Amino acid sequence: MADNAKPRVKVPKSAAAGEVVTLKALISHAMESGQRKDSSGNPIPRSIIHRFTCDLNGQNVIDVAINPSVSTNPYFEFDARVDAAGEFVFTWYDDDGSVYTETKPIALA
C-alpha cells in the first residue's frame, strides 16, 4: 500500500428524504506514471488511481474509470439523491493493488 495516499471527503451531516446533495472527494496521491527514475537511476514503480466509486447504503452512486493522464490528487464533485439515512462509502483503487476507503454517515433531517 502506497503511503502517499490520503483520502478526504465532504458529505453533509443530514439531508431531507429525496434531497439531492453535493459530495466532494479528493485523494492526495502522487499518481506515479512508472516512467520516472529515482536519484539512483532506478525506475519508480507505477502507482496510479485507476478507479473511483461511491456507494450509499450498498447502492452505487458513481463509478469512474480514471485514465493514466489524470493529474496528481484527483478530485471529484458530484450529486447524489438521499432517500434514507445511511453511509456513503468512497473507494479509490490503485493499480499497485492498494485500495483506499473513506466512510461518512448521513442522517435524515
C-alpha positions as CSV (number, residue, x, y, z in Angstrom):
1,M,0.0,0.0,0.0
2,A,1.4,3.3,-1.0
3,D,1.9,5.6,2.0
4,N,1.5,8.7,-0.1
5,A,-2.3,8.4,-0.4
6,K,-4.7,10.2,1.8
7,P,-8.5,10.3,1.0
8,R,-10.6,13.3,2.1
9,V,-14.4,13.6,1.6
10,K,-17.1,16.1,2.4
11,V,-20.6,15.0,3.0
12,P,-23.5,17.0,4.5
13,K,-24.4,15.8,8.1
14,S,-28.0,15.4,7.1
15,A,-30.5,15.8,4.2
16,A,-34.3,15.7,3.8
17,A,-35.6,12.4,2.3
18,G,-35.3,12.7,-1.5
19,E,-32.9,15.7,-1.3
20,V,-30.0,15.8,-3.8
21,V,-26.7,16.7,-2.0
22,T,-23.3,17.5,-3.4
23,L,-20.4,15.3,-2.4
24,K,-16.7,16.1,-2.7
25,A,-13.9,13.6,-2.7
26,L,-10.2,14.1,-3.1
27,I,-7.3,11.7,-2.7
28,S,-3.8,13.1,-2.1
29,H,-1.8,10.8,-4.3
30,A,1.3,11.3,-6.3
31,M,0.0,9.4,-9.4
32,E,3.4,8.0,-10.3
33,S,3.5,7.1,-14.0
34,G,6.3,4.5,-13.8
35,Q,8.3,6.4,-16.4
36,R,10.5,8.4,-14.0
37,K,13.6,7.3,-12.1
38,D,14.8,7.9,-8.6
39,S,18.1,9.6,-7.6
40,S,19.9,6.2,-8.1
41,G,18.6,5.8,-11.6
42,N,16.1,3.0,-10.7
43,P,12.6,3.1,-12.2
44,I,9.9,4.4,-9.8
45,P,7.1,1.8,-9.8
46,R,3.8,2.9,-11.4
47,S,1.2,3.8,-8.8
48,I,-2.0,5.4,-10.3
49,I,-5.5,5.6,-9.0
50,H,-7.4,3.9,-11.9
51,R,-10.9,3.7,-10.4
52,F,-13.1,5.7,-8.0
53,T,-16.5,4.6,-6.7
54,C,-19.1,5.9,-4.2
55,D,-21.9,3.9,-2.8
56,L,-24.8,4.9,-0.5
57,N,-26.2,2.0,1.6
58,G,-24.8,-0.5,-0.8
59,Q,-26.2,1.2,-3.9
60,N,-23.7,2.6,-6.4
61,V,-23.8,6.4,-6.8
62,I,-20.8,6.8,-9.1
63,D,-18.2,4.6,-10.7
64,V,-15.4,6.3,-12.6
65,A,-12.6,4.7,-14.7
66,I,-9.6,7.0,-14.4
67,N,-7.1,7.3,-17.2
68,P,-3.3,7.4,-16.5
69,S,-3.1,11.0,-17.7
70,V,-5.2,12.3,-14.7
71,S,-3.5,14.9,-12.5
72,T,-1.9,14.3,-9.1
73,N,-4.5,14.4,-6.3
74,P,-7.7,13.6,-8.3
75,Y,-10.8,15.5,-7.1
76,F,-14.4,14.6,-7.8
77,E,-17.5,16.6,-7.0
78,F,-20.9,15.0,-7.8
79,D,-24.5,14.9,-6.7
80,A,-26.4,12.1,-5.0
81,R,-30.0,11.7,-4.0
82,V,-30.5,10.7,-0.4
83,D,-33.7,8.6,0.2
84,A,-32.7,7.2,3.6
85,A,-30.1,7.7,6.3
86,G,-27.0,5.7,6.0
87,E,-23.4,5.6,5.0
88,F,-21.6,6.8,1.9
89,V,-18.6,4.6,1.1
90,F,-15.9,6.2,-1.1
91,T,-13.3,3.8,-2.6
92,W,-10.2,4.5,-4.7
93,Y,-8.4,1.7,-6.5
94,D,-4.6,2.0,-7.1
95,D,-3.1,-0.1,-9.9
96,D,-0.4,-1.3,-7.4
97,G,-3.2,-3.2,-5.7
98,S,-3.9,-0.8,-2.9
99,V,-7.5,0.2,-2.1
100,Y,-8.3,3.3,-0.1
101,T,-11.7,3.7,1.6
102,E,-13.4,6.5,3.5
103,T,-16.9,6.2,5.0
104,K,-19.2,9.1,6.1
105,P,-22.6,8.9,7.6
106,I,-25.6,10.9,6.6
107,A,-28.8,11.4,8.6
108,L,-32.3,12.3,7.6
109,A,-33.2,15.9,8.6
